[in-house]
Amino acid sequence: MLFGKNVCRERNEKGMSQNDLAATCGFEKTTISRIENGRTNCTIKTATTLAQALGISTSKLFNDLI
């Protein structure tokens, strides 16, 4: 759940919609929605893709999870 909140926060800080992020990552908008709402787990590969699209380090998405 916290991972998804981190994705959402970073996306909003960049002024991106879920559609924008999905298009940049090559994902469906529903995938971004499920990640942000904690309804799906994502792989390290997916986390890396999200981080690259957001222009941040992958580790930043995992802040506050440990």
N, C-alpha and C positions, 0 to 999 in steps of 0.2 A: 504494500500500500504506500509506504514512504517513497519507494522508488518512483512510482507513478506520480506522486505529488511533486517530486523533484523534477521529473520530466515536464510536468505541467507548468511549474514555476519558471523553469528555464525557457520554455517555449513562449510563455507570456512576456517574459523580460525581453525576448528578442522580437516581440511584436508579431509572432507567427500564429496563424490559426492551426487547428488540427489538420485541416486540408493542406496547408502549406508544408507542415512538417511531414505529413504522409507522402506528399509528392516528392519532396527532397530525398526522403529515405527510400522511395519506391515501395511503400506500404499502402494498404488501404486505410482510409480515415477511421474505419471501425477498429482497426488494430491499434491505432494511437489512442482512441477512446478507451478501449479495454485495458491497455497498459496504464493509462493515467488514472483509471478508476479501480485499479487493483483486481480486475477480473481475469487477468491472464498473467502468467509468468513469461519472462522473456529470457532468451539466451544471452550469453556474453556477446555473441556476434550482433544480435539485435541492439543491445545496449551500446555497443561500439558504433553502430550505424547511427543511432539516435544522437549520441554525443558528437559525432562528426558533423551531422546535419545542424546541430545547435552551436557548433564551433567551440566546444568545451571538451575537457578531458573526461574520459569514461568514469574515472574515479569520482568526479564531482557529482555524478548522478547517484552515486552510492553514499554520499554524505549523510550522516545521521542514521545509517542503517545498522551500525555496529554498536 
